Amino acid sequence: MKALYRKYRPLKLADVIGQDQVTRPLASSLKSGKISHAYLFIGPRGCGKTSVARILAHEVNGFKYKAEDSYVDIVEIDGASNRGIDDIRELREKAAIAPTAGKYKIYIIDEVHMLTPPAFNALLKTLEEPPSHVIFILATTDAHKVPITITSRTQVYTFKLCDVDAMTEFLKSIAEKEKIAIDDDALKIIARRGGGSFRDSLSLLDQLSTLSDDKITKDMVVSAMGLPDDEKIDNILSQYTSGDLAGISASLKDLLLSGVKPETLSEEMIKKIIENPSASVLPLLSKLADVKAPFPEARLLVALTSGVEVVPKPAPSPVLQQTAVNMDRKTPTSVAKKESPAAEPTRAATQNVFDWQSFLDDVKELNDAVYSQLLKCDYVIDGGTLNLYPQKKIVKAILSRDNNKMILNKVVPGVKIVVHEIGDHPENTKTDTMIDKISDIMGGRVQNDRGGNPFE
């Protein structure tokens, strides 16, 4: 049985959906007979570049187009596997031979950006002085990788992804032709997951068409694809903006235990944020993009919790307090008071309360390795001294190195950094670290390949 994306591949320009900015000028040039010697089709995967290239090749030569046909005068080349200079030299030699049946010999080079620099140079020579009977149609998903010397010698057409509503209508028409009973909400989910790609969307519809002999519903599609419910996505984003760390932990645990993959959950949140952007959730985008193996669960939890800003309570008096903070970073716990000259304020120490999150953010910009070790420390700020209490020997060893202390001092100049011995803990300070919290939320599933701390 033929796959749907192959069965419903367009066979003429009028059949191409959502690419009017390409099909209209091409149809006009075919009608007027003004044909270029080289075209460059750029755009995301699955949006119809190769299909339009094949249609154009057949139309130029007046060949009747069938999806499975083959004409010796239409040559398709995969730029990813035929990328060397020898391949392009062979192409140049064969291009000099006159066409057999049509007026033109047409070369369709897909993923042309994969050609090597020497191959591009060899192709450039042919593009500059092409035989009158040769037409090149180049296609790429990465236009910036195509040399400007090549681009400038072609007619460039830009393809775009199909919007969700248009894709839903297209899928609905295919479902009716294939007698697939499926409701509109289910089709809309498929259209969204297809990401505007006709090929990907049709492949998903093909895959899900066997879910039920009766009507396929939205819930069936959500379950089969392992997707989180929209309401749960909205809920966890709301908890993020309100700073509800406990709520985030509970919601995340519930979603992961239900079988939703952290990568899928991140992708759905990214789509939600892009559809309805707001200043409160935009900072989360960059962190969600990093949710991938290894330890995607841990990366997702860190993304959702490290971005939450908790406003500290103002100090009760101008007397500097010794402050101990556990890794929840929610409520500074006063340990002792003493008279001390106030240190000159820095970004990480303002209003007599140490801003640990700002300190972490600045360290991360300078060195990710040092940042990851700080996540496994408790701390106390006492006057002009930052006391760090590591929970592991390796953490103490790393943070005690002079070059790493220099990194910390760049963030808080003038503040003395003291790394304490293992087992030393400030009075009344909890010792649970971020990784303990992650392990608890994930039900003990966060481990590295040795069964230990994944951040170690």
N, C-alpha and C positions, 0 to 999 in steps of 0.2 A: 504493500500500500504506500502510495506516494505521500510524503510529508506535506502538510498544508502550506508551508511557506514556499515549497517548490510548485505545488499544484496551482497556487494563486499568484505566481510571479507575473507581473504585468507584461503584456506582449506588444503594446503600443503606447505611445506617449500619453494618449487620452486616458489610459487605464492607471497611470501613475497618480497616487493620491498624496496631497499635501506638499507637492514640490512645484507649484505653478511658476515660481521664480526661475525655474530651470526649464520646465517643459514648454512653456510659451515661447521664449526666444528661440529654442531649438526647433520647434515646429515652424516658426516663422522663417528661420534660415533654410530649412529643408524646402519650404514652399518656394522661396525666392531663388534657391540654388546657390546661395552664398555659404559655401562650406569651408571651414577652416582646416588647416593641415594638422592642427594639434589642439586638444582640449584637456583641461585639468579639472576633474570633479573632486571636490573636497567636502568632507562632512563626516559625522559619526557613523559607526558601523550599523548596518542593518537599515539604512534609510533609503536605499534604492540606487546607489551610485553605479554598481555593476549592472543592474537591470536596465537602467537608462542607457548605459554604454552599449549594451547588446542591442537594444532597440534602435539606437542611433546608427550603429554599424550596419544593421539590416536595412534600415530605411535609406541610407546613403546609396547602397548598392542595389536597392529595389528587390531585395530578397524577401520572400515570405518567411515570417519569423514563427518558429515553433520552439518551445522550451528545450527540447532535446535535440534540435538539429545541429548540424556541423557543416560549415563551409570552409573550404581551404583558404579563401581570401579573408577570413576573419580569424585572427590568431589571438588567443588569450594567454597571457603570461602572468605567472604569480611572482611578483617582485620579491617576495620573502625567500623563495627557494631558487630563483634565477637572478641573483643579485650581483654577480661578478662581472668584470670587464669582458671576459671571454663570452659570456651569455649575450651581452649587448653587441659585441663584435659580430657574433653569428647572426643576430637579428639584423644588423646593418647589411650584411652580405645578402641575406634572403630578401630584404626589403627592396633591393635593386631589381629583383625579378618581377616582371609585370604580373598583374592579377590574372587569374585563370578564367573566372566566370563573371565577375563584377567589374565595375569601373575603377574601384579602389581596392587596394590591399590595406586592411585596417588592423592595427595592433592595439589591443586593450591590455594595458599593464596595470594590474591591481596591486595595491600596497606599494606604490612606486617609491615611497620614502625609504623603503628598505634597501634600495640599491646602494652599492658602495660609492665613495667619491670618484674613483677611477671610472666606474660604470656610468655615473652621471656625466662625466666629461665626454665619454664616448657617445652617449645618447645626445648630448648637446650638439655635437657636430652634425648629427642627422637632423635634429630639429632646426638648425640654422639653414641647412641646405637640403631639404627633403626632396626625394623624387616626387614628381607631380602626381603619381598614382598612389601615394602613401598617406594615410591619416593615422595619427596617434591619439588614443584616448587614455589618459592617465587617471588613476583614481587613488586617493589616499585618505586615511583618517588622521594623519599628522602633517598638515600643510606646512608647518614651520620647519619641518625637516627636509622639505624639497628646496633645493638651491634656487635663489632668486633668478639665476641665469636660465633655469628651466621654466620657472613660473612665467617669466616675462615673455616667453616665446609661445605661450599657449593662451587660449580663451578659458578663463577661469569661471566655473559655476559652483556656487556654494549650496549644498544640501542642508536641510535642517531636520531635526527630530519632529515627529508628529505630536501634536498636543493630545491630552488625555481624552477630550470629548470627541475629537475627530477619529482617534484610534478606537474608541469604544463603538462608534457607529460603524466603522469598518469591520471590526470583529463581529458585531451583531449581524451584518450582512453575510459574512462567511458562515456564521453559526446557522443561519437560516438555510443557506444553500446546502450545508452538510447535515441538516436536520439534527443539530445539537440543541437540546432544550436547556437553556441557561438564562438566568435572570440578569437584568441590567446592572445591578450592584456587583454581581460576580464578574461581569465583563469589565466593569470599571476598574476593579482590583487588578485584573490581568493586564489591562492597558497601562496602569500605573507601574506595575512590576516590569512590564516590557520596556519601560524607560523611553518611549517614543520610537523604538525600533520595530519596524514591521516584522522582520524576521523573528526577533525574540518574542514578540507578542503572539504571533501565529504559532510558534513552537510551544508556548505555554498553553494556548487554547487546545492545541493538538494533544498535549500531555494530559490536560485535565478533562478532556471530552469523555473519558471513560469513568468518571467518578460515580455516575449514577445513571440508571436506565430511565429514571424520571427526570425532573428538572434539577439542574445543578444550581445550588444556592450559594449565596455569599459565604455562609458559615462553612460549607463544604470546601470552598476554595481557600479560605483562611486556614482551616485545619490542615488541608493537604499540603499547603505551601509553608506551614510552620510560621505564620505571620501573627504578630501581636494585634489585638483589637485596637481600633482607632481611639476608643475611649481611654484605654490604658496608656496609650502613648501620650494623649493630652494630659492625663493625670500625672504622669511622671515628669513631664515638662513643667507642669504647674508647681509640683513639689520642688523642682530645681529653682524656679524663680522666687519661691517663697522661702527658700533656705531650709526646707524640711528634710534634714538628713535621715531621720528615722523613717520617714515616709518613703524616701528614695530607696533606702535599703530594703524595706518590706516589699515595695512594688517590684524592684529589680529581682529579688529572690523569687517572688511569685511568677514572674514572666519566664525566668530561666528554668525553673522547675517544671513549667508547663511545656517545655521543649523548644522554646524560641531561642534561636542562636543569637549570641551577643552581636555578631556582625550584622545579622538581619535586623535586630532591634536598633542598632546604630543607624543603619541605612534608612529605616522608616522614620526615625527621629530627624535625620538630616532632611528628608523630603518634607516633613511637617514644618520644619523651621524655614525652609526655602519658600514653601507655599504661603506661610504667614510669618514673615520675619518681624522680630521686635528686638529692641536693644537689650532686653533682659536675657534672651536666649542666644543671640548671635555669637557671643564668646564661646559657646559650647560647640560650634561647628568644627573648629580646628581640632578640638580634642576627640570628637566622635570619629573624625576621619582617620585617627590613629588606632582605632579598635580593630585589631587583627591578631592572628597568631604570632608569637606564642602568648598564652594567657589572655585571651580576649575578654574573659569575664573580669579579670583584675583591671585591665585597661579601661573597660567600660565603667566600672565602679569608681575608679580614680577620676575619670572624665566627669562623671556626674557629681562627685563630691568635692573635688578640688576647685571646681568653678563656682561653688556656692560662697557668697560673701556674707559673713556674719559680722554685723556692726558691733564693736566692743562697747561696753558701758563706759561712760566717762569716769575717770578716777575720782574718788570721793574727796580727795584733798590734794594740794600741790606737793605733798610728800611722796617721793618716789617709792613705789611698792616693789618688794621682791615678788615676782609673779611666776608661778609654776603652771604649766599648761600641758594637759594630756593630749594624745594625738587626735582626739575628737575636735580639738581647737574651738570648742563652742563657748566655754565659760572659763576665763582666767580665774584661778583659785589663789586667793591671797594667802601667803605662807607666813610672812613676817613683815614688820615695818621698821625702818630705821632711817635716821636722818642721813642724807647723802646729797652732795651737790649734783644737780641734774646734769646728765650728759647732754652734749649738743644734739638736738633732734636730728634723726635721719629718717629715710623713708620707712625703715623697719622699726623705728621706735619713736612714736609720736604720742603726745598727750599722756606720757608716763605708762603707756600700755604697749607691749611689743607686738607688732603686726607680723605674726609668723608667716601667714600666707603670702604677703607681699615679699617677705624675705625669700621664701621658697621659689616664688615666681622669678625673682631676679637671679637667684643661683641657677635655676634651670636654663635661663638664657645663656649663661656662661658655660655650664658643664652639667650634662644630664647625669653623669655617674655620681657626682657629688650630691646632686639633688636627690637621687634615689636612695642614697645612704641617710640623708637627713630625714627621710620619711620614716626611718626606723629608730628615731631618737625622740626622747622627751627633752624639754629644755626649761631653763630658768634664766630670766634676765634680771640681773642684780646690779643696779647702778650702771656702770659702763662695761659690764662683763656679761657675755653670753655663755652660759653653762650648758653644755650638751651632754646628755646621758644616753649613750648607745646601749642597745640591748644585745649586740653580738660583738665578738672579738674582732671579726673582719671589718665591722663598721667602725670600731674604734681605730683600728690600724689605718684604714683609708682616710678618715677624717683627721687623724693626727699628723699626716704628712704635711710638710711645710708648704708644698705647692698648692695643696688643697685648702690649707688655712689661708693662703694668700688670696684664693678665689673668694672665700667667705669675707675676708677683710675688704675686698673690692666692693662688696655689696654694702657692708656696714663699716666704713672707714672710721678708725678711732675707737672701735669697740673691741675689747679683748675677748678672744675665743678660747674657752677652756673645754677640752674633751676629757670627761671623767672616766674612771675605771669602770669595768663591767661590775654590776652589783651595786654601784652607788646610785641612789635615787633621792631626789628632793623629798622632803617631808610632805605628806598628804598628796603626793602626785601619783596618779594611776600609771601603771606601766604597760597598759595595752597599747599596741602600736597600730598603725594603719593596716599592716599586713595581717595582724590578728583579726581586725575588724572585717577585712576582705574574706579571710578564711572562714570566719563565722558565718558571714552572709551567704557565701557560696557553699555552705554545708561541708567545709573541709576539702573542697574540690580543687582549690588553688595550690598546686604543687609544681615543683620543677621536675626534671627527669630523674633526679636523685631523691625525690620525695621531700625536699626541703623547701625553704623560702624561695619563691620564684624571682624575687628581686635581688637575691644574694649573688 
